[in-house]
Amino acid sequence: MKAGINLREVNILGPDPGKDTGIDMELARELHRTLIRFTGLHHKKFLRAFRAGAGGDARLKKNQERLIAFLYCEGKATPSELSKKLDMEKGGVTTLIDSLEKMGYVARVDAPGDRRKNIVLLTGQGKVHMEKVISAHQEILFHMLKKLDRRDVEELITNLKKAIAIIERL
């Protein structure tokens, strides 16, 4: 345990943490720097452009959009799952769900077999909203990508898919 971090608690230790994989701290530092740079570029180049040309409901806040996008991709989730996936406190997620439910974007239904739990899912209005947002984002990307040639864009997509596959193994 380093710097007060319980590695088991944050669920990052693999089945054999003592196995020599050739990974060292310098490699971890390089990955950390690269992730920070990627996150900054992602925010600067994509998220700002998406927010500026949202194509959705201007009344929605960033975390409301994140919750709707998550449900659009996943289909449904419990409030606890949303809290973990969105990295938010349960109380904050409950407030988001309440506001989106009042606006007609999400609905709560009882979990099958356990009426103490509920499941949150998108309503038809929530799906239509997300489809408008996706369409606007794709239009923005289309114009941004004109600065590159097709081979570069295909390589970017391939590399991002490969990065996703590797990260999912962690």
N, C-alpha and C positions, 0 to 999 in steps of 0.2 A: 504494500500500500504506500503510495507516494502522495504528497501534498494533501493529505486528509481525504483522499478519494477512495471509497470502498469499491473496488472494481467489480466485485460480485453483485453489489447493490445496483450498479448502473448497467448490469447485464452485458458486459463487454468481454468477459473472459471466455475463451473457447473451451472445448472439452479437455485439452491438454495444454495449459498455459506454459508449461516448462519445455515444450517441444521447440527445437531449434529450427526456425524457418528462415534464418538469415536476415530477419528484420532487426534493425537497430534504432536507437533514438534519433540519429541523424535523419533516417528515412521518415520516421514519425514527424520530426520537425518540418521536413520538406513537404510532406503531405498536409500538415497543418497550415503552412504558409500558402500552399496552392489552394486549399479549400477556402481560406479567407479571401484570397484574390478572386477565385471563381464566384464566391458569394457576392462580393462587391460588384463585380462585372455583371452578374445576373441581375442584381438590383438596378444598377445604373443603366444598362442597355435594354433590359426587357421589362422589369416590373414597373419602372417609371413610365415607360411608353404605354404599357397596358393600363395603368391607372389613369393616364391622361386621356386615352381613347377608350375608356372602359366599355362602352356599348351596353351597359346594363343600367341598373337603378342607381342614380347618383346619391340617393339617400343612404345606401349601404356603406358601412364602415369596413375597413380592411379585414377584421376578424370575422365579420358576418360573411364576407365574400369567401374567405378561407373555409368556413364551415360548409357553405353551400357547395363549393368546389369539391371538398372532401366527400360529401354525401353523393354528389353527382358521379364521382369515380367509384365509390365503394357501395353505393346503393342504400345502405342503412348502417346505423351504429347506435350503441347505447351512449348515454351522456358520459359515462366513465371512459369508454373507448375514445370518444371525441376529445375528452380532456387529455388523454395520453397522446393521441395522434397530433393534436394541435398545440401541445405543450402549453396548456393553460390550466389554471385552477378550476376545480369542479364548479365552484360558485360563479366564476366568469363564464363558463360554458352554459350554465343554466340560464344566466342573464341573456346570453346570445340566443339561445334556443327560444326563450320567452319572446324576445323582440322579433325574431324571424317568424315565429308562429303567429304573432299578432299581425304581421305584414302579409301572411299567407304563403310564405316560402317553404316552411317545414311543418310537419305534423308529428305528434307523438302518438304512438300506439302501444298497447300493452304487449309485453313480451309473451310469446306463447309458453304456457306452462308456468309462468311466474308473474303474477299480476303486480308484484312489488316493483318490478323493473319495467322500464319503457324503452321503446326503440324510436329513434328519430329518423325520419325519412323525408325526402323532398316531395313537395306537392307538385301538381302539374305546373303551377305558376313558377315554382322554384326551378323546375327542369327547363321551362321556356326561358327564364332569366339566364340560366347557365349556358344554354345554347346560343343566346344572343352574345354573351360575353366571349364564348369560344370563337364565334364567327368574327367578332371585332378583333380579337387577339390574332387570329389567323390572317386577317387583312393587314394588321400592323406588321406581322412577321413577313408577309409577302413583300411589302415595301422595303422593310429593313434588309431583307436578303438579296435584294437587287444589287447591293454593293459587292456581293460575292459572286463567284461563278458556281455553276451547278455542282462541280466536283467537290469544291470546298464545303458546300452545304451538305452533300451526301456524306462526306467524311465526318463532319460535325455530328450528324445524326448517328452514324455508326459508332463514333467514339462515346457519345453520351449514352447510347444503349449499352455499350460495353461497361462503362463506368457504373451504370445502374445495376447491371448483373453482378459486378464485383462487390459493390456496396451492399447489395441484398444478402451476400454471403457472410457479412460481418455479424 
